[in-house]
Amino acid sequence: MIRLFVALSLPDSVAERLAAMAGGVPEARWSGAPNLHITLRFIGEVDEAQAADIDAALLGVRAAAFSLGLEGLGTFGGRVAHTLWAGVERVPALFHLQERVEAAMGRAGLVAEGRKYTPHVTLARCKASPPGRVQDFILHHSPFRVDPFAIDHFHLYQSHLGRGGPDYRRLADYPLDSK
């Protein structure tokens, strides 16, 4: 069994800028620059045959290349945050691509994702972090913005869970149509 997800990679300069922000939140597990991404669809554990079906379905996804920026910082988890994230601009082309990826997952035999798509870049997991320190981090780094960058591919990743957190390996690249 392998654990998979579909995502957009970030330019090295953007990933390095985000990774350089790490710190100041006790007990937070920060994502390193190589692991920063924008998830389009979490897949989870599948066998090799279904992974091949997923790859074949993703090869059929057609969408236009686009530009995308980052804006804002926030958390998931309510009053006690479990995830600290950087926001992603809500451009129609991103949502169109995510819908095409979701449709491809249906063709590959996966059940539709039940949650509303909320694009973001996970900066840290902070389940045991003091809520005030998480809010201090957000205030210290606000306003937060990264100018738009080109998105011309999306990717299939494998996730390996380990003691130091997850490690991601890119398995396949899928080009977007140039304008």
N, C-alpha and C positions, 0 to 999 in steps of 0.2 A: 504494500500500500504506500502511496505517496500523497503528500499534502500539497495542494495547489491553490494558486490564486492568479487572477488576471489583473495587470496594473500598468500604469504609465510610469516610466522612469523619469527622474529629474535630471537636469543638466548638472554636471559635477559642481559648478560654481554655486548653484542653488542649494544642492545637498550639503556642501561644505559650509555655506552660510547658516543653514538650519542647524547643523551639527555643532557649530561654534557657539550657539546659544545655550547649549546644554550646561546645566549647573544651577545651583541655588535652590533646588527643591530636594530636601532630604528624602531618602528612600525611593526616589524616582529611578526607573530603569530607562535610560535614554537610548534612542535608536541611533546607531552610527550612520555616518553619511552613506555607506554602501547599501544600507537597508531602507533608506527613505524612499517612498514612492506614493503614488495615488492609486488606491485600489479601485478597480472597476467592478470586480466580482470575486468574492471569496468562494472557493469551491470546496475545500476540505479534503478529506481522505478519499482517494479513489484507487482502483487497481490499475494495472498497466493497460489493460484493454480499454477501459473507460478513458484513461489519459490520452490514448491514441484517438478516440472518438472526439474528445474535447479539442485536441489539436486540429483535427480535420474540420471541425465546425468553425473554429476560430480563423482558419485559412479562408473561409468563405465570407468573413465579415468585410463589408465595404463601407467606408466612411471617409470623409475628407479630412486632410490635415488641418490643424488649427493652432492658434496661439492661446496660451493660458497663463494667468498670473496667480499669485498667492496673496491673500489678504485676510488679516485678522488672526487672532489666537483665541482658543476656547478650550472647553473641556466636555467630555461625556461623563455622565454619572450623577448628575444632579448636585446636591449639596456636598457630597463626598466624591470628588472627581476620581475616576479610575484611568482616564486617558487625557493627555494634554496634546492638542493638535494645532496645526497651522491650517487656516481656511483656504479654500480653493475658489477662485472666481467662478461664478455660476454662468458659464457661457453655454448657449444652446448646443454647440458642436460637441461639448463634453457629454451632455446628457443624451444626445443622439448616439454617440459611440457606445455609451454604457447600455442603452436600450438594445443596440445591435449585438453587443456581447451577451446580454441576458437572453436574447432570442437564440443565439448560437448555443448557449448552455442548454436551452430547452431541446434543441435539435440533437444534442449529445446525450439526452436522457436525464438531465438534472431537473429537480424541482425548482420552480421559480423562487428567487430570493423574496422573503416575506417582508423585509424592512425597506423603508423608503431610502433611496440612495442619497447619502450625505457625503459629498466629496471632501476629503481632508488628507493631510499628511500627519501621521502619528509621530509626534516628537518624543513622547515618553509615556510609560505606564506608571501610574502613581497611586496604586491602591492603598499603600500605607503612608502616603505623604500627608503632612499637615495641610488642611485645606487653605489656610491663610497663606502659606508659602507658595502654593500653586497660584493663587490669585495675585500675590506679589510679583511672581514671575511674569504673569500676563501684563500687569500694569507697567512693569519695568521695560518690557519689550514692545509696548504699544505706543503709537500706532505701528502696526506691522504690515509691510507690503513688499512684494517681489514683482518687478515688472514682468510683463508677459514674455514667455519663451515658447519656442516652436515645439509642437507635438506632431511628430510624423510617423511614429510607430507605437504600438502597444505590445505587451509581452505576457508570456505565460511563465510564472515563477513556481519553483518548488520551495517549500518552507521546511527547514529542519529545526525542531525545537530542542534546545539544550539548556544547560544550567545557566549560561550567560545570556540567555534570551534567544530569540529566533535568529536563524541565519538563512538568507534567501539566495537562491541560485536561479539565474535566468535560463530557462529551457528553450524558449522559442521567441522569435520576433515576428511581428505582423505589420507590414507597412500600411500606412494610410495613404489615400489618393492625394497626390500633389494637386495644387490649385491651378 
